[in-house]
Amino acid sequence: MKKNFVLDTNVLLHDPRSMFGFDDNDVVVPIHVIEEIDNFKRDLSSLGRNARQVSRSLDEFRRAGKLREGVSIGPGKGKLRVLFADRKLPPEVGDGHAMDDKILAVAFDLATKEKGTPCVFVSKDTNLRIRADALGLHAEDYDVEGVEIDELWSGVAEIDVDPEVVNEFYSSGSVACPSGLAPPPPNAFVVLRDKLAPQHSAVGKYSAARGAFVQLIKTPKEGTWGIRPRNKEQSFALDALLNDEIRLVTIVGKAGTGKTLLAIAAGLQKTMEETVYQKLLVSRPIFPLGRDIGYLPGSVEEKLNPWMQPIFDNVEYLMNLSRSEKKAGRGWHELMDLGILEIEPLTYIRGRSIPNQFMIVDEAQNLTPHEVKTILTRVGDGTKIVLTGDPYQIDNPYVDQTNNGLVHVVNRFKDERLAGHITLSKGERSPLAELAANLL
């Protein structure tokens, strides 16, 4: 049965193309949403860009017909309407003056007038959904491809195989995927377990190009810029980071699991030692993404220093500087002076093309799917990009654990040969940090 979907402002600001995503159902935009969109249109952040895109889309619909009566969204789609309410909410629900009350009143009025058509109120505001439910309205969150964090692809597959498969893997370094066994996703890391003796196992990865399980990249004795993996998952992460065939790496993990440190170590290895890439480009969202950084004094680099200090801490740890060297002024800025390390605010990344670089985007869980798309489409030829983050530590009110940009990329690129993913679960920063991450 066809439904009416009433969209809240935050849905359109989160995804400006959300109005096209309801199949053959009708979409209703309350007139008060247009007023709120208008307040954002001069904003220089991603919210401002989304607001302007929504306004342009609605204006195109206006040219095609009367929005009050409904304009076709497209072939196989329903109609788009812009409506206002003829009635107010019951006084016990709201006084009708707040903008949320006015938007909710449109959904309530529509559900009352068109009782034969189910009405769904769509909002990313939890409290507004609760109020809608109290009114008897069916309310939903806008979540195109939300996946619970516990169901997120870990990047590792445990496979039970015959004993000879494990033996062949050890003897030759690779083994073809047994017939009758559904192969894991490309670049998936695997634990091959002997069916008869589970303690007899082998660790490797699946090469989709060869249709075989192969060994991990060997870490040199001196490590990767002095860093050696401390557990199986870190070995998997380092393999994906050092594999030049993988152009997109996503690393998910709680605080202290080594996400950023491993990514920077691999970036320096590939940039300075192997010269595969011209420079290491590191960035992280200045929350919220796009906020003007002009409030801090100095140049762009000086303004970014407070936001990028975690990156600098990791770089100096990898440089293994002595106390006397630090007193002499040695540090991360040496790499910047040599043109090897570059810090880039995501605020200014739109429109750029980034070729032949090892790019790290830290704290990617604070990005929306649209913002991640903007970043990934900047990647030029020969560039490798690494997204790291912890979906349990989200500061952006417009995303949550199920629909942030990092999780979105993991889901979308799971079956692509250019991408690799690993979830880190064991903290290695310190016993106290690990205990705090688990207990608090």
C-alpha positions in Angstrom: 0.0 0.0 0.0 1.2 3.5 -0.9 2.3 5.6 2.1 2.9 9.2 2.9 6.4 9.9 4.3 6.7 13.3 6.1 10.4 14.4 6.3 11.9 16.4 9.1 14.5 19.0 8.5 17.4 16.9 9.8 16.7 14.2 7.3 17.2 16.5 4.4 20.3 18.1 5.9 21.7 14.6 6.6 21.0 13.4 3.0 19.8 16.0 0.5 18.7 13.3 -1.9 16.6 11.5 0.7 13.4 12.7 -1.0 14.2 10.4 -3.9 14.6 7.3 -1.8 11.1 6.2 -0.9 10.2 4.2 -4.1 6.6 4.8 -5.3 5.4 6.3 -2.0 4.6 10.0 -1.7 7.0 12.4 0.1 5.8 15.4 2.1 8.0 18.3 3.1 6.3 20.6 5.7 6.6 24.3 4.7 8.3 24.9 8.1 11.1 22.6 7.0 11.7 25.0 4.1 12.1 27.8 6.7 14.7 25.9 8.6 16.5 24.9 5.5 16.7 28.6 4.6 18.5 29.3 7.9 21.4 27.0 6.8 21.8 28.0 3.2 24.6 30.5 3.8 26.5 28.2 6.1 29.9 27.2 4.7 29.8 23.8 6.2 28.5 20.6 4.7 25.1 21.4 6.3 25.1 24.6 4.2 25.9 22.7 1.0 23.2 20.2 1.7 20.7 23.0 2.4 21.5 24.6 -0.9 21.1 21.3 -2.8 17.7 20.7 -1.2 16.6 24.2 -2.2 17.7 23.7 -5.8 15.9 20.3 -5.9 12.7 21.7 -4.6 12.8 24.6 -7.0 13.2 22.2 -9.9 10.0 20.4 -8.7 8.3 23.8 -8.4 8.9 24.5 -12.1 7.4 21.1 -13.0 4.1 21.6 -11.2 2.3 22.8 -8.1 4.0 21.5 -5.0 0.8 21.9 -3.0 -1.0 19.4 -5.2 2.0 17.1 -5.8 4.8 16.8 -8.4 6.0 13.5 -9.7 9.5 12.6 -8.3 10.4 10.5 -11.3 9.6 7.3 -13.2 8.4 4.6 -10.8 8.4 7.1 -8.0 5.6 8.8 -6.0 4.8 12.5 -5.7 6.4 15.3 -3.7 4.2 17.7 -1.8 5.0 20.8 0.3 2.2 21.2 2.8 1.2 23.2 5.9 -1.2 22.2 8.7 -4.8 23.3 9.1 -4.8 22.3 12.7 -2.5 22.5 15.7 -1.3 19.8 18.0 -3.3 18.9 21.1 -2.2 21.3 23.9 -0.8 18.6 26.0 1.7 17.7 23.2 3.0 21.2 22.4 2.0 24.9 22.3 2.4 25.1 18.6 5.1 27.8 18.6 8.2 25.8 18.4 9.3 24.8 14.9 9.3 21.1 15.8 5.6 21.4 16.9 4.7 23.0 13.5 6.5 20.2 11.6 4.9 17.6 13.7 1.5 19.2 13.2 1.8 18.8 9.4 2.2 15.0 9.9 -0.6 14.9 12.4 -2.9 16.9 10.1 -2.1 14.7 7.1 -2.7 11.5 9.0 -6.1 12.8 10.1 -7.2 14.0 6.6 -5.9 11.0 4.6 -6.8 8.2 6.9 -6.8 5.7 4.1 -3.1 6.2 3.4 -0.6 5.3 6.1 1.5 8.2 7.3 5.1 7.8 8.4 7.0 10.6 10.2 10.7 10.4 9.4 13.1 12.2 11.7 16.6 11.7 13.1 15.5 13.5 16.3 14.9 10.8 18.9 12.7 13.0 21.1 10.6 14.2 18.2 10.0 10.6 17.2 8.9 9.8 20.7 6.5 12.8 20.6 5.1 11.6 17.3 4.5 8.2 18.7 2.6 9.7 21.6 0.4 11.4 19.0 -0.4 8.0 17.5 1.8 8.6 14.4 4.2 6.0 13.1 7.7 7.4 13.4 10.9 6.1 12.0 14.6 7.1 11.9 16.1 7.8 8.4 18.5 5.0 8.0 19.2 3.8 4.4 21.6 1.0 5.2 21.9 0.9 8.9 23.7 -2.1 10.4 24.1 -2.7 14.1 27.7 -2.3 15.2 27.6 -5.9 16.5 26.7 -7.1 13.0 29.4 -5.1 11.2 31.7 -7.2 9.0 34.8 -7.8 11.1 37.1 -8.5 8.1 38.0 -11.9 9.4 36.5 -15.3 8.4 37.1 -18.5 10.4 36.8 -21.5 8.1 36.8 -25.2 8.9 38.8 -27.2 6.4 40.3 -30.6 5.9 43.7 -31.3 7.6 45.5 -31.5 4.2 44.4 -27.9 3.4 46.1 -26.6 6.4 49.2 -28.7 5.7 49.4 -27.5 2.1 49.1 -23.9 3.2 52.1 -24.3 5.5 54.2 -26.2 3.0 53.6 -24.0 -0.1 52.5 -20.7 1.3 49.1 -20.8 -0.4 46.2 -23.1 -1.1 43.3 -23.0 -3.5 39.9 -22.4 -2.1 38.4 -25.9 -1.7 35.6 -26.7 -4.1 32.2 -26.5 -2.5 33.3 -23.9 -0.1 31.8 -20.4 -0.6 34.8 -18.0 -0.9 34.9 -15.1 1.6 34.9 -11.5 0.4 38.0 -10.2 -1.5 40.9 -9.4 0.8 39.2 -11.1 3.8 41.6 -12.3 6.4 41.1 -16.0 7.3 41.7 -18.5 10.0 41.8 -21.9 8.5 41.0 -24.5 11.2 41.5 -28.2 11.0 38.1 -29.9 11.2 39.6 -32.8 13.2 42.0 -30.8 15.4 40.8 -27.2 15.8 44.1 -26.3 17.5 45.8 -27.0 14.2 45.2 -23.8 12.2 46.7 -21.3 9.8 46.3 -17.6 9.4 46.2 -15.9 6.0 44.1 -13.9 3.6 41.9 -14.6 0.6 43.1 -13.5 -2.8 40.1 -13.1 -5.1 42.4 -12.7 -8.1 44.0 -16.1 -7.5 41.0 -17.8 -5.9 43.3 -18.9 -3.1 44.3 -18.4 0.5 47.7 -16.8 0.8 50.2 -15.8 3.5 50.3 -12.4 5.0 53.0 -9.9 4.1 56.1 -10.7 6.3 57.0 -7.9 8.8 60.8 -7.3 8.8 62.7 -7.9 12.1 63.0 -4.2 12.7 59.3 -3.8 12.2 57.4 -1.2 10.2 59.1 2.0 11.3 59.9 0.2 14.5 56.3 -1.0 15.0 55.6 -4.8 15.2 52.1 -6.1 15.5 51.2 -7.3 19.0 48.2 -9.5 18.1 46.6 -11.3 15.2 44.3 -8.4 14.3 47.1 -5.9 14.2 49.0 -8.3 11.8 45.9 -8.2 9.6 45.7 -4.4 9.7 49.4 -4.0 8.9 49.0 -6.4 5.9 46.2 -4.4 4.5 48.0 -1.1 5.0 51.2 -2.4 3.3 49.4 -4.1 0.4 49.7 -1.8 -2.6 46.9 -3.6 -4.4 44.4 -2.4 -1.7 43.6 1.2 -2.3 41.0 1.7 0.4 41.5 0.4 4.0 39.0 0.8 6.8 40.1 0.1 10.4 37.5 0.0 13.1 38.4 -0.3 16.8 38.0 1.1 20.3 40.4 3.4 21.9 43.9 2.1 22.3 43.8 -0.7 19.7 46.5 0.9 17.5 44.4 2.2 14.6 46.1 5.5 14.1 49.6 4.4 15.1 49.6 1.4 12.6 48.2 3.6 9.8 50.9 6.3 10.3 53.7 3.8 10.6 52.6 2.1 7.3 52.3 5.5 5.7 55.8 6.6 6.7 57.2 3.2 5.6 55.6 3.5 2.1 56.4 7.2 1.8 60.0 7.5 3.2 61.5 4.0 2.9 59.8 2.5 -0.2 58.9 5.8 -1.9 55.7 4.3 -3.3 53.9 7.5 -2.5 55.0 11.1 -2.7 53.8 12.2 0.7 51.8 11.2 3.7 48.6 13.2 4.0 46.8 13.1 7.4 43.5 14.7 8.3 40.7 14.3 10.8 37.3 16.0 11.1 37.4 19.4 12.9 34.1 18.7 14.6 31.7 19.6 13.2 33.1 19.1 9.8 33.4 22.4 8.0 33.4 24.7 11.0 35.5 27.8 10.3 38.9 27.4 11.9 39.6 31.1 11.8 38.8 31.6 15.5 42.3 30.3 16.3 45.3 32.6 15.7 48.0 32.0 13.2 48.3 30.2 9.9 46.2 27.2 8.8 48.9 24.9 10.2 49.0 26.7 13.5 45.2 26.7 13.7 45.1 22.9 13.1 47.7 22.0 15.7 45.3 21.6 18.6 43.1 19.3 16.4 46.1 17.3 15.1 48.0 16.9 18.3 47.1 13.1 18.5 48.6 12.7 15.0 51.8 14.5 16.1 52.1 12.4 19.2 52.0 9.2 17.2 54.6 10.6 14.7 57.0 11.6 17.5 56.5 8.2 19.1 57.5 6.5 15.8 60.5 8.9 15.4 61.7 7.5 18.7 63.3 10.8 19.7 65.4 11.0 22.9 64.8 13.7 25.5 67.8 15.7 24.4 66.7 15.6 20.7 63.3 16.9 21.8 64.9 19.7 23.8 66.9 20.5 20.7 63.6 21.1 18.8 63.5 18.0 16.8 60.0 16.6 16.1 57.2 16.0 13.6 57.8 19.4 12.0 60.9 18.0 10.4 58.8 15.7 8.2 56.6 18.6 7.3 59.6 20.7 6.3 60.9 17.9 4.1 57.5 17.7 2.4 56.9 14.1 3.5 54.1 14.8 6.0 51.2 17.1 5.2 48.2 18.1 7.4 45.0 18.9 5.5 41.8 20.2 7.0 38.8 18.3 5.6 37.0 21.7 5.4 38.9 22.6 2.2 39.1 19.2 0.5 36.1 19.7 -1.8 37.3 20.3 -5.4 40.8 18.9 -4.8 42.4 16.0 -6.7 44.9 14.0 -4.6 47.2 11.7 -6.6 50.1 9.5 -5.5 49.7 10.0 -1.8 49.1 7.9 1.3 46.1 9.5 2.9 44.8 8.9 6.4 41.5 10.2 7.6 41.3 9.7 11.4 38.1 9.8 13.5 36.1 8.9 10.4 33.1 7.8 12.5 32.2 11.5 12.8 31.6 11.8 9.1 28.3 11.4 7.3 28.0 9.0 4.3 27.8 12.1 2.1 31.0 13.6 3.5 32.9 10.3 3.1 31.7 10.2 -0.5 33.1 13.7 -1.0 36.5 12.6 0.4 36.8 9.3 -1.5 35.9 11.0 -4.8 39.0 13.3 -4.3 41.3 10.3 -4.5 43.5 10.6 -7.6 45.5 8.0 -9.5 48.1 6.1 -7.3 46.6 7.2 -4.0 45.8 4.9 -1.1 43.3 6.1 1.5 42.9 4.8 5.1 39.8 5.5 7.2 40.1 4.8 10.9 37.6 5.3 13.7 35.6 4.1 16.6 31.8 3.9 16.1 31.3 3.9 19.9 32.9 7.4 20.1 30.7 9.7 18.0 30.5 13.4 18.6 28.5 14.4 15.5 24.8 14.7 16.4 23.7 13.9 12.8 25.1 10.4 12.8 25.0 7.4 15.1 26.6 3.9 15.4 24.6 2.5 12.5 24.7 5.2 9.8 28.0 7.0 10.1 30.3 7.4 7.1 32.9 4.8 8.4 30.3 2.0 8.8 28.7 3.0 5.5 32.0 2.5 3.7 32.7 -0.8 5.3 29.3 -2.1 4.2 29.4 -0.8 0.7 33.0 -1.9 -0.1 32.9 -5.3 1.5 32.9 -7.2 -1.8 35.3 -4.9 -3.7 38.8 -6.1 -4.6 40.3 -2.6 -4.1 39.2 -2.5 -0.5 40.2 -4.2 2.8 38.8 -4.0 6.3 39.7 -5.1 9.8 38.1 -4.6 13.1 40.5 -4.3 16.1 39.2 -5.4 19.4 42.2 -5.8 21.7 43.6 -2.7 23.3 47.4 -2.4 23.3 47.9 1.1 24.6 48.2 0.1 28.3 46.5 -2.3 30.7 44.7 0.7 32.3 43.5 2.1 28.9 42.2 -1.4 28.0 40.4 -1.8 31.3 38.8 1.7 31.0 37.7 1.0 27.4 36.0 -2.2 28.6 34.5 -1.1 31.9 33.5 2.6 31.4 
